[in-house]
Amino acid sequence: MALARKEYMDGDQIDLRTKDFQKSWEMGYHDFFALSTYKALVAVGEKTKGKDLLAEYVTLRRRDRGPLLPSLRTLVQELRIQPIPLARQDEEELPNPTEPQLRGAGH
């Protein structure tokens, strides 16, 4: 919210914000949080960290079913980050039917 109001945020506040985002990014509906965290990191001169965090979010952590927010999609395209397709995320979460499944010790 501080960024939206154009309020000053120091490095410690941005680090805390980044850690909060990382704790909750797999819960869904975090596109705006991802975008604003990236912008906060860029604002304090940590563009590489922001890009890495954003890339991890859109390629590994994002669980939303819908498309990226338009502003986030534009940024991801500008940064040349390739989001993982939702269908591939679903496949990665399902067990592979060709691999043997482990059973409990008593079976």
C-alpha positions as CSV (number, residue, x, y, z in Angstrom):
1,M,0.0,0.0,0.0
2,A,2.8,2.4,0.7
3,L,3.9,2.2,-3.0
4,A,0.4,2.9,-4.1
5,R,0.3,6.0,-1.9
6,K,3.9,6.9,-3.0
7,E,5.1,6.7,0.5
8,Y,8.8,6.2,1.4
9,M,9.8,2.6,2.3
10,D,13.3,1.8,3.6
11,G,15.2,-1.3,2.7
12,D,14.2,-3.1,5.9
13,Q,10.5,-2.6,5.1
14,I,11.0,-3.9,1.6
15,D,12.9,-7.0,2.9
16,L,10.0,-7.7,5.3
17,R,7.5,-7.2,2.4
18,T,9.5,-9.6,0.2
19,K,9.6,-12.3,3.0
20,D,5.9,-11.9,3.6
21,F,5.3,-12.4,-0.1
22,Q,7.4,-15.5,-0.3
23,K,5.6,-17.0,2.7
24,S,2.2,-16.7,1.0
25,W,2.8,-16.7,-2.7
26,E,1.4,-20.2,-3.3
27,M,-2.0,-19.4,-1.8
28,G,-3.3,-17.6,-4.9
29,Y,-4.4,-14.2,-5.8
30,H,-0.9,-12.7,-5.4
31,D,-0.3,-11.1,-8.8
32,F,-0.7,-7.6,-7.4
33,F,1.6,-8.5,-4.5
34,A,4.2,-9.9,-6.9
35,L,4.0,-6.7,-9.1
36,S,4.2,-4.3,-6.1
37,T,7.1,-6.3,-4.5
38,Y,9.0,-6.2,-7.7
39,K,8.5,-2.4,-8.0
40,A,9.6,-1.9,-4.4
41,L,12.8,-3.9,-5.0
42,V,13.5,-1.9,-8.2
43,A,12.9,1.3,-6.3
44,V,15.7,0.5,-3.8
45,G,18.1,-0.6,-6.6
46,E,17.6,-4.3,-6.4
47,K,16.2,-5.0,-9.9
48,T,18.0,-8.3,-10.2
49,K,16.5,-9.6,-6.9
50,G,13.1,-8.3,-8.1
51,K,13.3,-10.1,-11.4
52,D,14.5,-13.3,-9.8
53,L,11.6,-13.2,-7.3
54,L,9.1,-12.4,-10.1
55,A,10.5,-15.2,-12.3
56,E,10.2,-17.7,-9.4
57,Y,6.6,-16.6,-8.7
58,V,5.3,-16.9,-12.3
59,T,7.3,-20.0,-13.2
60,L,7.1,-22.1,-10.0
61,R,4.9,-20.7,-7.3
62,R,1.8,-19.1,-8.9
63,R,-1.4,-21.2,-8.3
64,D,-4.1,-18.9,-9.8
65,R,-6.1,-20.5,-12.6
66,G,-6.8,-17.2,-14.5
67,P,-4.4,-15.2,-16.7
68,L,-1.8,-12.9,-15.2
69,L,-3.0,-9.4,-14.4
70,P,-2.5,-7.3,-17.5
71,S,0.1,-5.1,-15.9
72,L,2.0,-8.1,-14.6
73,R,1.8,-9.9,-17.9
74,T,3.2,-6.8,-19.6
75,L,6.1,-6.6,-17.1
76,V,6.8,-10.4,-17.5
77,Q,6.9,-10.0,-21.2
78,E,9.3,-7.0,-21.0
79,L,11.6,-9.0,-18.7
80,R,11.4,-12.0,-21.0
81,I,10.2,-14.4,-18.3
82,Q,8.2,-17.4,-19.6
83,P,5.4,-18.3,-17.2
84,I,4.6,-22.0,-16.8
85,P,1.3,-23.0,-18.4
86,L,-1.4,-24.0,-16.0
87,A,-1.8,-27.4,-17.7
88,R,1.9,-28.2,-17.0
89,Q,1.5,-27.1,-13.3
90,D,-1.4,-29.6,-13.0
91,E,0.7,-32.4,-14.6
92,E,3.6,-31.8,-12.2
93,E,1.2,-32.0,-9.2
94,L,-0.3,-35.4,-10.2
95,P,1.6,-38.6,-9.5
96,N,3.1,-40.3,-12.6
97,P,1.0,-43.4,-13.4
98,T,4.1,-45.2,-14.8
99,E,6.1,-44.9,-11.6
100,P,5.5,-47.4,-8.8
101,Q,3.7,-45.9,-5.8
102,L,5.2,-46.3,-2.4
103,R,3.0,-48.1,0.2
104,G,3.0,-48.0,3.9
105,A,5.5,-50.3,5.8
106,G,2.8,-52.9,6.6
107,H,1.8,-53.6,3.0
